[in-house]
Amino acid sequence: MKPVMIITGAGRGIGAATAVMAAQKGYAVAVNYRSDKDAADAVVAEIEADGGQALAIQADIANESEIVSLFETVDRELGRVDVLVNNAGIVDQISRVDEMSFARVDRMMKINVVAPFVCAREAIKRMSTTHGGQGGAIVNVGSAASHLGGGSEYVDYAASKGAIDSMTEGLSKEVAGEGIRVNTVRPGVVRTTIHASGGNPDKPELAGDVIPMGRIGEPQEIANAVLWLAEAGFTTGALVDVDGGV
């Protein structure tokens, strides 16, 4: 049987690129999406046209019961998960902290921090040797913002990704003896639609001028790092920067 990979937020950008690349490497891929079914179906269609196996699964990861349902669907349709990629995340409008609403910060932390924790919980229940599993890997998609801080843009987003760094450090030690590796990829600015969804569509093009390598990243370059960490057998607790040198 093919190893199984769950990718949250896999209908676009880094998640979609990772799904296609994972299928090419022989994974059966669960393409999670929240609302854009057409985009997720297109990713699945691309994978299947290339001879791979994938399944689009709707679940809003801001909702615990839907996360549980996502994993149960994978158990039933694809088999026990081997790799979880915590990719789904949000940014918001550029804002100073003294202008941020409670609802904004609450939403940011629920999707960018709480959801990856709950997804990791469900994956560990299936992967851990203490639960009868055979091990596995969790790869979190963090951000260079976690060490840059996001000042005058989105400190809340940067803080949420800083929490993912801490989660990676602690959880990797907690489950290392149970056959599970936990690592994080920290992208810089990448050519995706996430900035447009946060009201800053020009950020990718403008950012190239201040990145030491002189350009922004491509989703496939981040996907390469995700897939490497999924299979890097002696690597855990790593924070891998893929950011052009920022």
Sine and cosine of phi, psi and omega as CSV:
sin_phi,cos_phi,sin_psi,cos_psi,sin_omega,cos_omega
0.00,0.00,0.51,-0.86,0.02,-1.00
-0.95,0.31,0.58,-0.82,0.17,-0.99
-0.90,0.43,0.48,-0.88,-0.11,-0.99
-0.93,-0.37,0.73,-0.68,0.05,-1.00
-0.83,-0.56,0.76,-0.65,0.14,-0.99
-0.98,-0.22,0.77,-0.64,0.07,-1.00
-0.83,-0.56,0.89,-0.45,0.04,-1.00
-0.98,0.18,0.56,-0.83,-0.01,-1.00
0.87,0.50,0.74,0.67,-0.16,-0.99
-0.99,-0.16,0.23,0.97,-0.03,-1.00
-0.99,0.10,-0.16,0.99,-0.06,-1.00
-0.43,-0.90,0.21,-0.98,0.20,-0.98
0.82,0.57,-0.71,-0.70,-0.05,-1.00
-0.88,0.48,-0.65,0.76,-0.01,-1.00
-0.89,0.46,-0.69,0.73,0.01,-1.00
-0.91,0.40,-0.69,0.73,0.02,-1.00
-0.88,0.47,-0.63,0.77,0.02,-1.00
-0.92,0.39,-0.65,0.76,0.01,-1.00
-0.87,0.49,-0.73,0.68,-0.02,-1.00
-0.90,0.44,-0.70,0.72,-0.02,-1.00
-0.92,0.39,-0.64,0.77,0.01,-1.00
-0.89,0.45,-0.67,0.74,0.02,-1.00
-0.89,0.45,-0.62,0.78,0.04,-1.00
-0.90,0.45,-0.46,0.89,0.02,-1.00
-1.00,0.02,0.05,1.00,0.11,-0.99
0.97,-0.23,0.13,0.99,0.04,-1.00
-0.99,0.11,0.56,-0.83,0.31,-0.95
-1.00,0.07,0.83,-0.56,-0.22,-0.98
-0.92,-0.39,0.78,-0.62,0.16,-0.99
-1.00,-0.03,0.92,-0.39,-0.04,-1.00
-1.00,-0.09,1.00,-0.09,-0.02,-1.00
-0.98,0.18,0.60,-0.80,0.11,-0.99
-0.56,-0.83,0.37,-0.93,0.02,-1.00
-1.00,-0.07,-0.79,0.62,-0.11,-0.99
-0.67,-0.74,-0.39,0.92,-0.08,-1.00
-1.00,-0.02,0.99,0.16,-0.03,-1.00
-0.89,0.45,-0.62,0.79,-0.03,-1.00
-0.87,0.49,-0.67,0.74,0.00,-1.00
-0.91,0.42,-0.69,0.72,0.01,-1.00
-0.91,0.42,-0.66,0.75,0.03,-1.00
-0.89,0.45,-0.57,0.82,0.02,-1.00
-0.92,0.40,-0.62,0.78,0.06,-1.00
-0.90,0.44,-0.72,0.70,0.03,-1.00
-0.87,0.49,-0.68,0.73,-0.01,-1.00
-0.88,0.47,-0.65,0.76,0.04,-1.00
-0.89,0.46,-0.68,0.74,0.01,-1.00
-0.91,0.43,-0.72,0.69,-0.03,-1.00
-0.92,0.39,-0.57,0.82,0.02,-1.00
-0.90,0.43,-0.42,0.91,0.02,-1.00
-1.00,-0.07,0.13,0.99,0.03,-1.00
1.00,0.00,0.13,0.99,-0.03,-1.00
-1.00,-0.04,0.02,-1.00,-0.02,-1.00
-0.85,-0.53,0.78,-0.63,0.01,-1.00
-0.44,-0.90,0.37,-0.93,0.00,-1.00
-0.60,-0.80,0.82,-0.57,0.08,-1.00
-0.99,0.15,0.77,-0.64,-0.04,-1.00
-0.75,-0.67,0.86,-0.50,0.03,-1.00
-0.98,0.19,0.74,-0.67,0.13,-0.99
-0.23,-0.97,0.77,-0.63,0.11,-0.99
-1.00,0.07,0.94,-0.33,-0.10,-1.00
-0.96,0.28,-0.02,1.00,0.17,-0.99
-0.98,0.21,-0.08,1.00,-0.07,-1.00
-0.88,-0.48,0.89,-0.46,-0.07,-1.00
-0.85,0.53,-0.69,0.72,-0.05,-1.00
-0.90,0.43,-0.53,0.85,0.02,-1.00
-0.96,0.26,-0.52,0.85,0.12,-0.99
-0.90,0.44,-0.72,0.69,0.02,-1.00
-0.86,0.51,-0.69,0.72,0.01,-1.00
-0.89,0.46,-0.62,0.79,0.05,-1.00
-0.84,0.54,-0.75,0.66,-0.02,-1.00
-0.92,0.38,-0.61,0.80,0.02,-1.00
-0.92,0.40,-0.58,0.81,0.06,-1.00
-0.91,0.42,-0.67,0.74,0.04,-1.00
-0.89,0.46,-0.71,0.71,0.05,-1.00
-0.79,0.61,-0.69,0.72,-0.11,-0.99
-0.98,0.20,-0.62,0.78,-0.15,-0.99
-0.99,-0.14,-0.51,0.86,-0.08,-1.00
-0.87,-0.50,-0.48,0.88,-0.07,-1.00
0.90,-0.43,0.05,-1.00,-0.07,-1.00
-0.91,0.40,0.69,-0.72,-0.08,-1.00
-0.92,0.39,0.66,-0.75,0.08,-1.00
-0.96,-0.27,-0.56,0.83,-0.01,-1.00
-0.69,-0.72,0.76,-0.65,0.15,-0.99
-0.94,-0.34,0.79,-0.62,0.12,-0.99
-0.93,-0.36,0.95,-0.31,0.05,-1.00
-0.99,0.14,1.00,0.05,-0.11,-0.99
-0.96,-0.26,-0.56,0.83,-0.10,-0.99
-0.86,0.52,0.66,-0.75,0.03,-1.00
-0.17,-0.99,0.19,-0.98,-0.02,-1.00
-0.72,-0.69,0.40,-0.92,0.31,-0.95
-0.87,-0.49,0.01,-1.00,0.02,-1.00
-0.66,-0.75,-0.09,-1.00,0.01,-1.00
-0.87,0.50,0.53,-0.85,0.11,-0.99
-0.85,0.52,0.75,-0.66,-0.07,-1.00
-0.30,-0.95,0.57,-0.82,0.21,-0.98
-0.97,0.25,0.39,-0.92,0.00,-1.00
-0.88,0.47,-0.61,0.79,-0.04,-1.00
-0.96,0.29,0.03,1.00,0.07,-1.00
-0.91,-0.41,0.01,1.00,-0.07,-1.00
-0.99,0.11,0.67,-0.74,0.07,-1.00
-0.99,0.12,0.35,-0.94,0.10,-0.99
-0.86,0.51,-0.68,0.73,-0.05,-1.00
-0.87,0.48,-0.63,0.77,0.02,-1.00
-0.89,0.46,-0.77,0.64,-0.05,-1.00
-0.91,0.41,-0.64,0.77,0.02,-1.00
-0.87,0.49,-0.70,0.71,0.02,-1.00
-0.90,0.43,-0.68,0.73,0.00,-1.00
-0.85,0.53,-0.74,0.67,-0.05,-1.00
-0.95,0.30,-0.55,0.84,0.00,-1.00
-0.90,0.44,-0.69,0.72,-0.07,-1.00
-0.99,0.12,-0.65,0.76,-0.11,-0.99
-1.00,0.03,-0.31,0.95,-0.04,-1.00
-0.84,-0.54,-0.84,0.55,-0.07,-1.00
-0.89,0.46,-0.71,0.70,-0.03,-1.00
-0.87,0.49,-0.72,0.69,0.07,-1.00
-0.87,0.49,-0.57,0.82,0.06,-1.00
-0.89,0.45,-0.72,0.69,-0.04,-1.00
-0.93,0.37,-0.63,0.77,0.07,-1.00
-0.88,0.48,-0.68,0.73,0.04,-1.00
-0.88,0.47,-0.65,0.76,0.04,-1.00
-0.83,0.55,-0.75,0.67,-0.02,-1.00
-0.91,0.41,-0.62,0.79,0.03,-1.00
-0.91,0.41,-0.69,0.73,-0.01,-1.00
-0.88,0.47,-0.63,0.78,0.04,-1.00
-0.85,0.52,-0.44,0.90,-0.04,-1.00
-0.99,-0.17,-0.52,0.85,-0.08,-1.00
-1.00,0.03,-0.61,0.80,-0.19,-0.98
-0.88,0.48,0.68,-0.73,0.06,-1.00
-0.90,0.43,-0.40,0.92,0.05,-1.00
-0.96,0.29,-0.28,0.96,0.05,-1.00
-0.96,-0.29,0.24,0.97,0.01,-1.00
1.00,0.06,0.15,0.99,0.02,-1.00
-1.00,0.10,-0.01,-1.00,-0.04,-1.00
-0.89,-0.45,0.36,0.93,-0.01,-1.00
1.00,0.01,-0.05,-1.00,-0.02,-1.00
0.25,-0.97,-0.23,-0.97,-0.04,-1.00
-0.63,-0.78,0.60,-0.80,0.14,-0.99
-0.88,-0.48,0.82,-0.57,0.06,-1.00
-0.88,-0.48,0.88,-0.48,0.03,-1.00
-1.00,-0.09,0.61,-0.79,0.12,-0.99
-0.99,-0.17,0.97,-0.24,0.00,-1.00
-1.00,-0.06,-0.65,-0.76,0.00,-1.00
-0.25,-0.97,0.53,-0.85,0.14,-0.99
-0.87,0.50,-0.37,0.93,0.02,-1.00
-0.86,0.51,-0.42,0.91,-0.04,-1.00
-0.89,0.45,-0.48,0.88,0.04,-1.00
-0.95,-0.31,-0.15,0.99,0.08,-1.00
-1.00,-0.03,-0.46,0.89,0.13,-0.99
0.99,-0.11,-0.41,0.91,0.07,-1.00
0.94,0.35,0.36,0.93,-0.04,-1.00
-0.84,0.54,0.69,-0.73,-0.01,-1.00
0.91,0.43,0.19,0.98,0.09,-1.00
-0.80,-0.60,-0.94,0.33,-0.03,-1.00
-0.35,-0.94,0.98,0.18,0.04,-1.00
-0.88,0.47,-0.53,0.85,0.00,-1.00
-0.90,0.43,-0.67,0.75,0.05,-1.00
-0.89,0.45,-0.72,0.69,0.01,-1.00
-0.87,0.50,-0.66,0.75,0.01,-1.00
-0.91,0.42,-0.60,0.80,0.02,-1.00
-0.90,0.43,-0.61,0.79,0.02,-1.00
-0.97,0.24,-0.47,0.88,0.15,-0.99
-0.89,0.45,-0.59,0.81,0.06,-1.00
-0.90,0.44,-0.59,0.81,0.03,-1.00
-0.92,0.39,-0.60,0.80,0.10,-1.00
-0.86,0.52,-0.73,0.69,0.00,-1.00
-0.91,0.41,-0.67,0.74,0.06,-1.00
-0.84,0.55,-0.70,0.72,-0.02,-1.00
-0.88,0.48,-0.72,0.69,0.00,-1.00
-0.87,0.49,-0.75,0.66,-0.08,-1.00
-0.96,0.27,-0.72,0.69,-0.06,-1.00
-0.92,0.39,-0.57,0.82,0.01,-1.00
-0.87,0.50,-0.61,0.79,0.03,-1.00
-0.96,0.27,-0.58,0.81,-0.05,-1.00
-0.91,0.42,-0.60,0.80,-0.13,-0.99
-0.91,-0.41,0.11,0.99,-0.03,-1.00
-0.86,0.51,-0.62,0.78,0.00,-1.00
-0.97,0.23,-0.03,1.00,0.00,-1.00
-0.95,-0.33,0.25,0.97,0.08,-1.00
0.99,0.10,0.23,0.97,-0.05,-1.00
-0.91,-0.41,0.76,-0.65,0.10,-0.99
-0.97,-0.25,0.61,-0.79,-0.02,-1.00
-0.76,-0.65,0.86,-0.52,-0.03,-1.00
-0.65,-0.76,0.25,-0.97,0.01,-1.00
-0.73,-0.68,0.69,-0.73,0.20,-0.98
-0.99,-0.14,0.75,-0.66,0.00,-1.00
-0.91,-0.41,1.00,-0.04,0.01,-1.00
-0.94,0.33,0.45,-0.89,0.27,-0.96
-1.00,0.03,-0.52,-0.85,0.02,-1.00
-0.96,0.29,0.79,-0.61,-0.08,-1.00
-0.81,-0.59,0.49,-0.87,-0.03,-1.00
-0.97,0.25,0.99,0.13,0.06,-1.00
-0.70,-0.72,0.02,-1.00,-0.03,-1.00
-1.00,-0.04,0.07,1.00,-0.10,-0.99
-0.90,0.44,-0.57,0.82,-0.02,-1.00
-0.95,0.33,-0.59,0.81,0.07,-1.00
-0.89,0.45,-0.63,0.78,0.01,-1.00
-0.92,0.40,-0.37,0.93,0.06,-1.00
-1.00,-0.10,0.15,0.99,0.06,-1.00
1.00,0.10,0.27,0.96,-0.03,-1.00
-0.74,-0.67,0.89,0.46,-0.14,-0.99
-0.91,0.41,-0.38,0.92,-0.05,-1.00
-1.00,0.07,-0.11,0.99,-0.09,-1.00
-0.83,0.56,-0.71,0.70,-0.03,-1.00
-0.84,0.54,-0.68,0.73,-0.04,-1.00
-0.96,0.29,-0.63,0.78,-0.01,-1.00
-0.94,0.33,-0.53,0.85,-0.08,-1.00
-0.92,0.39,-0.46,0.89,-0.03,-1.00
-0.84,0.55,-0.47,0.88,-0.03,-1.00
-0.95,0.32,-0.37,0.93,-0.07,-1.00
-0.93,-0.37,0.01,1.00,0.07,-1.00
-1.00,0.08,0.77,-0.64,-0.05,-1.00
-0.78,0.63,-0.59,0.80,0.01,-1.00
-0.97,0.23,-0.12,0.99,0.11,-0.99
0.99,0.15,0.22,0.98,0.02,-1.00
-0.38,-0.93,0.25,-0.97,0.10,-1.00
-1.00,0.03,0.18,-0.98,-0.01,-1.00
-1.00,0.04,0.28,-0.96,0.08,-1.00
-0.95,-0.33,0.52,-0.85,-0.02,-1.00
-0.80,0.59,-0.61,0.79,-0.03,-1.00
-0.90,0.43,-0.48,0.87,0.02,-1.00
-0.94,0.34,-0.57,0.82,0.08,-1.00
-0.96,0.29,-0.65,0.76,0.02,-1.00
-0.85,0.52,-0.62,0.78,0.06,-1.00
-0.83,0.56,-0.70,0.72,-0.01,-1.00
-0.93,0.37,-0.64,0.77,0.03,-1.00
-0.87,0.50,-0.73,0.68,-0.03,-1.00
-0.92,0.38,-0.57,0.82,0.06,-1.00
-0.89,0.47,-0.72,0.70,0.00,-1.00
-0.92,0.39,-0.51,0.86,0.04,-1.00
-0.88,0.47,-0.44,0.90,-0.12,-0.99
-0.87,-0.49,0.06,1.00,-0.06,-1.00
-0.99,0.12,1.00,-0.02,-0.23,-0.97
-0.88,0.48,-0.38,0.92,-0.04,-1.00
-0.91,-0.41,0.37,0.93,-0.01,-1.00
-0.90,-0.44,0.85,-0.53,0.12,-0.99
-0.49,-0.87,0.50,-0.87,-0.05,-1.00
0.97,0.25,0.25,0.97,-0.07,-1.00
-1.00,0.03,0.59,-0.81,0.15,-0.99
-0.91,-0.42,0.97,-0.24,-0.14,-0.99
-0.98,-0.18,0.92,-0.40,0.00,-1.00
-0.99,0.12,0.83,-0.56,0.07,-1.00
-0.80,-0.61,0.98,0.20,-0.25,-0.97
-0.66,-0.75,0.20,0.98,0.03,-1.00
0.96,0.29,0.17,0.99,0.10,-0.99
0.97,-0.23,0.16,0.99,-0.03,-1.00
-0.96,0.29,0.00,0.00,0.00,0.00
